[in-house]
Each structure stands twice: as structure tokens, then as C-alpha cells.
Amino acid sequence: MAVAHLILVRFISPLIIITLLAFASVAVSAGDKPPAEVFLQSQFAFTVKIPSGFKQTASNTGYFPTPMGNVPYEEKAWESKGDTISTKVTVMPEAWWRTRAGGAFAEFRDSIARDPHAGLISQREYIVGGCRAYSLVLALSSQFQRIDQVLTKPDLRVVMYLSPQQAALSAPACSSLFEGISISSGPQITSGSIENGRYTNSFFRFSVLIPADWKSMSEEEYAERLGRVQKFVNKQNSRIKEDLIAGPTAIPVILRVSPKNDLKCEARTFSILAQDLSGHAPISPEEYLNQSKEEYSQFQGVSGGFAPFYHIQCPGADLTACDLTMHGNSVEGYMTFAVTSRQGYLLSFVLAARTSAAHKRVKEMLNTLTFQ
């Protein structure tokens, strides 16, 4: 679903811009990478706002070996003028929470004390969003660092700011980073899981069947698909190009799944996205989809287009839907967008495939959708 995550989203990002990437038809393997839902288990919603001017330079997931087994992690980094921001979330096993979580901060502090190159400047424990946290400022070789650890079971989260200048740790960028950390509890929009072949979301109160041979798409797989449509992106005018590049991160992705083995390069993908309407003027699903139609009319190097709107009736909800056909040298595929208003969000179900026959098979997943 590479091209598909470029398409749906200007006012509040046309959906087509977010989802266009679904059409990147390359069979890729996630390798030994954790599925995306592993990082969505916590009841705590952890938010950190990256200061303006920082550009993302790294994003990676994998498994970290520990005495309690391999644990999944996700890390990201941003840079600006020699300073670096780094975030990491590690999903710790229940045994760790029972036996070592209570002393985690002291263990971290002791490990720093044993490093002959590290000089402790300050430290403190605090509470954020009802969760224990620990902040440590140190000089390490030629770097000054602030490292905050936050316990949001089952996640151990780390936020770091690194700079060659000690003064940077009290400057606005660093201060706003840590002051902007927020945690809320209770069901979140990503509160969902796949059990017995059915994905259930407790926030929006819906469920849908996921084929047995499908799995969550890792960030690495998705990034691979993004690269495959770069030629298409390069053909667009500067405004469209900017939107397409920003599209995949414009709104939260609740679920993104694809077949485990796409040997025929059909690029089948099923995604669920949620656009928060707070702070925006009211907008209907029809108006939201019309944004994508208008955006698509500005694309260069493609033919095809959107079919008329229609409605999908499923237990507990009515979805406004439309189909899109795209033909071009860099992109080729078929998509369905189905949108409904829910809990102050526009909830979008996006289905994509490279061939018409494959698209029809993916579209059958909507027949299993139920709302409470």
C-alpha cells in the first residue's frame, strides 16, 4: 500500500496523499522484525513533540537480546545543527516488570557511574501522566546528554537530547522536547489487537476479519515501498511533491496489513487510519473524499481516476466509499476508500492492490466489518 498512503490527505490532508504508496508492487520481507502491533499494547498513550528544525535521520525496529530473551524495540533519531534527538521504546517482558522494573533507574544510574568517560551533572526522578520517570544529565566524551526514561508498561521509553554544547541542554529546543512529553491512559485510537484472525479496536468499537496469511507490515517494508514510487513523486509539482512526502505521517495509522508472501507482486494492502477532527471545521466523509479527488486531478503522469461515491452498509455503521484506478509508468493499481465519522474522528479503511482481480479479493474484507 505504498501509493495508497500517499493519496488520502490539504485542509486536513487529502486521504489520497496519505495512502498513495500502496501501489509500490514489490515483494519484500520484513526479516527478523517485530510486527507493528507489538508497540501498541500499552494502555498509556505516550506523546513527544519534536522541535521545529529537526529532520528525521533514522528509524529502525528489531529485537534486543536480554537474559530474559529477545525483546522488541523501535528507535528513531532527528538532527539539527549538530544536535541530535533520539527516542527508543523497548517492550519489556512481564518477568522484567516483576523483578527489575522497581530498580531500573538505579541500575541505569549505576551503569553510568561505572563508565570512566561519563561525568554525572544532575539527576532526578519524577512522575508524568501517572508513570514513573527518571532524568539524567551527563557529559560523555565530547557530548553532553540529557536522557529521560519513562515506564509505561509494557514499554520502557527513552528520550535523549545530545549536543556538543552543554548550554544546548537548557536551550529552548531541549527544554520544549522534555516539557512536551505527555502521557494519557485509557483506550487509545490504536487500542487494538488481532486474535483468532479478527482485528478488534476497543476505542472505535469495531472489528474486521484478517486473512490467515496476512500480517502487520513493518516500518521497514513500508519504507521500501515508499522508495519504489520515488520516480512518481519526482514528476509532481513542488506543492504536490511536498504533500506526498509528508503524507505517510500526516495522520495516525491504526493498522496496516499485507500478505506474508506476495510472490505475484500484487501489492495487496489493507490499512485503517484515523483523522482527528478536533480543531477543524466539521467535515463529512463525502467532503473528505472530495479532497482526494481534487488532489488527484493535480497529479502528473497518471490516468484513470475516481468512480462515483457509494455506500457500504455494515452492522452498526454506514461507510461512504469510492474506488480509484491509477495507470502510469511509475504507479499502477486499484484502491477503495471507505470512510465513516466515529468518536470525533474520520475513520478510513483503505484497500489497495496492483491488479483488478487482486483488488476485488482485498475488498471482500469490508464484508466482515462490524461496529458496536
VEXFILO-575084 format. One record per residue (C-alpha): residue in one letter; chain; x, y, z. Coordinates in Angstrom, 2 decimals, decimal comma. Layout:
# residues N
> rest;kette;X;Y;Z
> a;A;X;Y;Z
...
***
This chain:
# residues 372
> rest;kette;X;Y;Z
> m;A;0,00;0,00;0,00
> a;A;2,74;2,39;-0,77
> v;A;0,98;4,69;-3,22
> a;A;-2,16;4,37;-1,14
> h;A;-0,54;6,02;1,80
> l;A;0,37;8,99;-0,30
> i;A;-3,15;9,72;-1,61
> l;A;-5,91;10,36;1,12
> v;A;-4,85;13,58;2,77
> r;A;-4,82;19,75;2,21
> f;A;-7,24;21,05;4,64
> i;A;-6,71;18,03;6,82
> s;A;-4,52;16,16;4,39
> p;A;-6,43;14,51;1,48
> l;A;-6,67;10,78;2,06
> i;A;-5,09;10,01;-1,30
> i;A;-1,88;11,81;-0,30
> i;A;-1,56;9,64;2,81
> t;A;-2,20;6,35;1,08
> l;A;-0,77;6,59;-2,43
> l;A;2,18;4,34;-1,64
> a;A;0,05;1,22;-1,63
> f;A;0,81;0,72;-5,29
> a;A;4,51;0,01;-4,86
> s;A;4,34;-3,58;-6,06
> v;A;7,49;-5,10;-4,67
> a;A;7,55;-8,27;-2,61
> v;A;9,67;-7,52;0,41
> s;A;10,45;-9,48;3,53
> a;A;10,36;-7,98;6,98
> g;A;13,18;-10,22;8,08
> d;A;13,51;-10,57;11,82
> k;A;11,42;-7,50;12,59
> p;A;8,66;-7,19;15,20
> p;A;5,11;-6,59;13,94
> a;A;3,75;-3,07;14,36
> e;A;1,06;-4,06;16,88
> v;A;3,76;-5,12;19,37
> f;A;4,28;-1,42;20,08
> l;A;0,56;-0,73;20,61
> q;A;-0,02;-2,86;23,73
> s;A;0,29;-0,22;26,42
> q;A;-2,79;1,44;27,92
> f;A;-0,72;4,63;28,05
> a;A;-0,55;6,96;25,05
> f;A;2,96;8,44;25,04
> t;A;3,48;11,66;23,09
> v;A;6,71;13,55;22,46
> k;A;6,83;16,63;20,20
> i;A;9,99;17,06;18,14
> p;A;11,04;20,74;17,99
> s;A;10,86;22,50;14,65
> g;A;14,04;22,49;12,61
> f;A;14,93;18,89;13,41
> k;A;14,97;16,48;10,47
> q;A;14,42;12,78;10,95
> t;A;17,55;10,82;10,07
> a;A;16,88;7,30;11,33
> s;A;14,07;4,85;12,07
> n;A;14,60;1,23;12,92
> t;A;12,96;-1,72;14,66
> g;A;14,33;-5,06;15,74
> y;A;14,97;-7,36;18,68
> f;A;17,39;-6,69;21,51
> p;A;18,92;-9,73;23,28
> t;A;18,49;-9,80;27,08
> p;A;18,84;-12,51;29,74
> m;A;15,04;-12,76;29,58
> g;A;15,03;-13,35;25,83
> n;A;14,88;-11,13;22,78
> v;A;12,72;-8,03;23,29
> p;A;11,32;-5,83;20,50
> y;A;12,44;-2,23;20,18
> e;A;11,80;0,77;17,96
> e;A;14,21;3,70;17,73
> k;A;14,18;6,99;15,82
> a;A;16,53;9,97;15,52
> w;A;16,37;13,60;14,38
> e;A;19,21;16,09;13,82
> s;A;19,64;19,86;13,64
> k;A;22,83;21,92;13,62
> g;A;24,94;19,27;15,31
> d;A;22,34;18,36;17,96
> t;A;20,56;15,01;17,99
> i;A;17,25;13,84;19,43
> s;A;16,74;10,12;19,86
> t;A;13,74;8,12;21,05
> k;A;13,52;4,43;21,83
> v;A;10,76;2,17;23,04
> t;A;11,53;-1,34;24,25
> v;A;8,69;-3,75;25,02
> m;A;9,87;-5,44;28,21
> p;A;8,61;-8,91;29,21
> e;A;6,38;-9,45;32,23
> a;A;9,26;-11,09;34,12
> w;A;11,25;-7,86;33,86
> w;A;8,37;-5,83;35,25
> r;A;8,02;-8,22;38,19
> t;A;11,69;-8,46;39,10
> r;A;13,63;-5,45;37,82
> a;A;11,34;-2,53;36,95
> g;A;11,42;-1,25;40,53
> g;A;15,19;-0,82;40,41
> a;A;15,51;0,12;36,75
> f;A;16,52;3,72;37,38
> a;A;19,15;2,81;39,98
> e;A;20,51;0,16;37,63
> f;A;20,81;2,72;34,85
> r;A;22,48;5,25;37,15
> d;A;24,98;2,63;38,35
> s;A;25,87;1,69;34,79
> i;A;26,68;5,33;34,06
> a;A;28,79;5,58;37,22
> r;A;30,91;2,65;36,06
> d;A;31,77;4,37;32,76
> p;A;35,12;6,17;33,25
> h;A;34,30;8,56;30,41
> a;A;30,95;9,68;31,88
> g;A;30,50;12,59;34,25
> l;A;27,17;12,93;36,03
> i;A;25,87;16,51;36,05
> s;A;22,36;16,10;37,51
> q;A;19,61;13,55;38,07
> r;A;16,07;13,38;39,37
> e;A;13,03;11,13;39,47
> y;A;9,60;12,49;38,61
> i;A;6,06;11,48;37,63
> v;A;4,48;12,21;34,24
> g;A;0,94;11,10;33,42
> g;A;0,95;8,84;36,48
> c;A;4,06;7,00;35,29
> r;A;7,48;6,89;36,96
> a;A;10,26;8,70;35,10
> y;A;13,95;9,38;35,61
> s;A;16,04;12,18;34,13
> l;A;19,82;12,19;33,95
> v;A;22,18;14,83;32,55
> l;A;25,78;13,87;31,90
> a;A;28,94;14,63;29,97
> l;A;30,18;11,70;27,93
> s;A;33,38;12,15;25,94
> s;A;32,70;15,16;23,69
> q;A;28,91;15,03;24,10
> f;A;26,52;16,47;26,65
> q;A;23,36;14,40;27,06
> r;A;20,01;14,50;28,76
> i;A;18,42;11,07;28,98
> d;A;14,91;10,52;30,34
> q;A;13,48;7,06;30,97
> v;A;9,72;6,57;31,37
> l;A;7,93;3,39;32,47
> t;A;4,70;2,89;30,50
> k;A;4,15;-0,83;30,97
> p;A;4,92;-2,91;29,00
> d;A;7,09;-0,24;27,35
> l;A;10,33;1,20;28,64
> r;A;10,67;4,53;26,84
> v;A;13,79;6,63;26,45
> v;A;14,05;10,21;25,14
> m;A;17,53;11,67;24,61
> y;A;18,95;15,04;23,62
> l;A;22,65;15,12;22,63
> s;A;24,79;18,15;21,87
> p;A;28,48;19,12;21,79
> q;A;27,48;22,22;23,79
> q;A;26,34;21,95;27,41
> a;A;24,32;25,15;27,05
> a;A;22,09;23,40;24,49
> l;A;20,61;21,25;27,28
> s;A;18,96;24,33;28,78
> a;A;18,12;25,99;25,46
> p;A;14,53;26,17;24,09
> a;A;14,78;23,13;21,79
> c;A;15,83;20,74;24,56
> s;A;13,51;22,29;27,14
> s;A;10,46;22,11;24,88
> l;A;11,25;18,49;23,97
> f;A;11,07;17,24;27,54
> e;A;8,38;19,66;28,71
> g;A;6,24;18,44;25,80
> i;A;6,25;14,80;26,90
> s;A;2,69;13,80;27,77
> i;A;1,02;10,55;28,77
> s;A;-2,67;9,73;28,88
> s;A;-4,27;6,48;29,96
> g;A;-7,34;4,53;28,93
> p;A;-8,32;3,19;25,48
> q;A;-6,43;4,93;22,67
> i;A;-7,22;5,01;18,97
> t;A;-4,55;2,33;18,46
> s;A;-6,00;0,11;21,23
> g;A;-6,50;-3,00;19,14
> s;A;-5,17;-6,47;18,51
> i;A;-5,57;-9,45;16,22
> e;A;-6,90;-12,60;17,90
> n;A;-8,25;-15,69;16,17
> g;A;-8,00;-13,95;12,81
> r;A;-10,07;-10,90;13,77
> y;A;-8,75;-7,41;14,47
> t;A;-10,71;-5,64;17,22
> n;A;-10,33;-1,96;18,17
> s;A;-11,66;-1,08;21,63
> f;A;-11,59;2,70;21,10
> f;A;-13,69;2,85;17,93
> r;A;-15,52;-0,40;18,85
> f;A;-15,24;-2,24;15,56
> s;A;-13,75;-5,48;14,32
> v;A;-12,78;-6,94;10,95
> l;A;-11,51;-10,32;9,79
> i;A;-7,86;-10,50;8,70
> p;A;-6,94;-13,35;6,30
> a;A;-4,83;-16,08;7,90
> d;A;-1,88;-15,49;5,59
> w;A;-1,71;-11,74;6,29
> k;A;0,47;-9,92;8,81
> s;A;1,22;-6,42;10,04
> m;A;3,54;-4,53;7,70
> s;A;6,74;-3,39;9,37
> e;A;8,04;0,16;9,00
> e;A;10,97;-1,23;7,01
> e;A;8,64;-2,88;4,50
> y;A;6,64;0,29;4,16
> a;A;9,77;2,39;3,73
> e;A;10,84;0,02;0,96
> r;A;7,58;0,65;-0,84
> l;A;7,98;4,38;-0,41
> g;A;11,26;4,19;-2,27
> r;A;9,64;2,36;-5,15
> v;A;7,38;5,29;-6,03
> q;A;10,06;7,97;-5,85
> k;A;10,00;8,37;-9,63
> f;A;6,31;9,22;-9,46
> v;A;6,87;11,72;-6,65
> n;A;9,67;13,42;-8,59
> k;A;7,32;14,09;-11,52
> q;A;4,92;16,21;-9,44
> n;A;4,96;19,97;-8,90
> s;A;6,62;21,28;-5,75
> r;A;3,39;21,55;-3,74
> i;A;2,17;18,04;-4,60
> k;A;5,66;16,63;-4,05
> e;A;5,78;18,19;-0,59
> d;A;2,36;16,74;0,26
> l;A;3,29;13,28;-0,99
> i;A;6,49;13,18;1,03
> a;A;4,68;14,26;4,19
> g;A;1,62;12,12;3,52
> p;A;2,56;8,86;5,28
> t;A;2,94;10,61;8,63
> a;A;0,04;13,04;8,26
> i;A;-2,44;11,05;10,35
> p;A;-2,15;8,00;12,62
> v;A;-2,21;4,55;11,06
> i;A;-4,19;2,20;13,30
> l;A;-3,47;-0,94;11,29
> r;A;-1,56;-1,77;8,11
> v;A;-1,50;-5,40;6,95
> s;A;-0,45;-7,27;3,82
> p;A;0,08;-10,91;2,78
> k;A;3,07;-12,69;4,29
> n;A;4,20;-13,75;0,83
> d;A;3,39;-11,52;-2,13
> l;A;5,06;-13,70;-4,72
> k;A;2,91;-12,36;-7,55
> c;A;3,80;-8,78;-6,63
> e;A;0,12;-7,88;-6,30
> a;A;0,89;-5,26;-3,61
> r;A;-2,27;-6,09;-1,68
> t;A;-2,64;-3,91;1,40
> f;A;-5,37;-3,11;3,92
> s;A;-4,96;-0,06;6,16
> i;A;-7,05;1,74;8,77
> l;A;-6,38;5,42;9,51
> a;A;-7,95;7,94;11,90
> q;A;-8,06;11,69;11,22
> d;A;-8,68;13,69;14,41
> l;A;-11,26;16,40;13,69
> s;A;-10,65;18,40;16,86
> g;A;-9,61;21,93;15,98
> h;A;-11,05;21,62;12,46
> a;A;-14,32;22,78;10,97
> p;A;-16,89;19,97;10,60
> i;A;-16,35;17,84;7,52
> s;A;-18,36;14,93;6,19
> p;A;-16,91;11,71;4,74
> e;A;-18,05;12,89;1,29
> e;A;-16,19;16,20;1,65
> y;A;-13,13;14,37;2,94
> l;A;-13,08;12,08;-0,09
> n;A;-13,68;15,03;-2,42
> q;A;-10,37;16,45;-1,19
> s;A;-8,67;13,36;-2,59
> k;A;-10,48;13,74;-5,90
> e;A;-9,31;17,34;-6,19
> e;A;-5,76;16,41;-5,22
> y;A;-5,65;13,55;-7,72
> s;A;-6,65;15,92;-10,53
> q;A;-3,33;17,72;-9,96
> f;A;-1,21;14,56;-10,33
> q;A;1,03;14,34;-13,37
> g;A;1,97;11,22;-15,31
> v;A;-1,14;9,17;-14,44
> s;A;-4,51;8,39;-15,98
> g;A;-7,65;6,85;-14,54
> g;A;-9,47;8,46;-11,66
> f;A;-12,19;8,18;-9,03
> a;A;-15,51;6,44;-9,62
> p;A;-18,76;7,83;-8,11
> f;A;-19,41;7,60;-4,39
> y;A;-21,44;4,72;-2,99
> h;A;-22,38;3,47;0,48
> i;A;-21,38;0,31;2,30
> q;A;-23,82;-0,80;4,96
> c;A;-22,29;-2,89;7,70
> p;A;-23,59;-3,79;11,16
> g;A;-23,55;-0,62;13,25
> a;A;-22,26;1,85;10,65
> d;A;-22,65;3,34;7,19
> l;A;-19,46;3,94;5,19
> t;A;-19,10;6,38;2,30
> a;A;-16,83;4,79;-0,30
> c;A;-15,28;5,35;-3,69
> d;A;-12,89;3,44;-5,93
> l;A;-9,78;4,75;-7,65
> t;A;-7,94;3,43;-10,68
> m;A;-4,40;4,64;-11,39
> h;A;-2,35;3,95;-14,52
> g;A;1,13;5,31;-15,10
> n;A;4,74;4,37;-15,76
> s;A;5,67;4,58;-12,06
> v;A;2,40;3,58;-10,41
> e;A;-0,29;1,11;-11,31
> g;A;-3,16;-0,07;-9,18
> y;A;-6,66;-0,04;-7,78
> m;A;-7,87;1,34;-4,46
> t;A;-11,00;1,62;-2,38
> f;A;-11,52;4,31;0,26
> a;A;-14,31;3,76;2,80
> v;A;-14,86;6,47;5,43
> t;A;-17,16;6,97;8,40
> s;A;-17,36;9,50;11,25
> r;A;-16,62;7,97;14,63
> q;A;-15,77;9,34;18,09
> g;A;-14,72;12,74;16,71
> y;A;-12,55;11,16;14,02
> l;A;-12,83;10,32;10,35
> l;A;-12,14;6,59;10,32
> s;A;-10,82;5,46;6,93
> f;A;-10,45;1,94;5,57
> v;A;-8,10;1,85;2,59
> l;A;-7,71;-1,21;0,38
> a;A;-5,23;-1,44;-2,47
> a;A;-3,80;-3,89;-4,99
> r;A;-1,87;-3,76;-8,23
> t;A;-4,39;-5,74;-10,30
> s;A;-8,16;-5,51;-10,57
> a;A;-8,65;-9,16;-9,58
> a;A;-6,44;-8,81;-6,51
> h;A;-8,26;-5,62;-5,54
> k;A;-11,62;-7,41;-5,62
> r;A;-10,25;-10,06;-3,23
> v;A;-8,96;-7,45;-0,80
> k;A;-12,24;-5,55;-0,98
> e;A;-14,06;-8,60;0,38
> m;A;-12,53;-7,81;3,78
> l;A;-15,02;-4,94;4,15
> n;A;-17,84;-7,51;4,18
> t;A;-16,57;-8,74;7,56
> l;A;-16,55;-5,28;9,18
> t;A;-18,83;-4,84;12,22
> f;A;-19,33;-1,90;14,61
> q;A;-20,83;-1,91;18,10
***
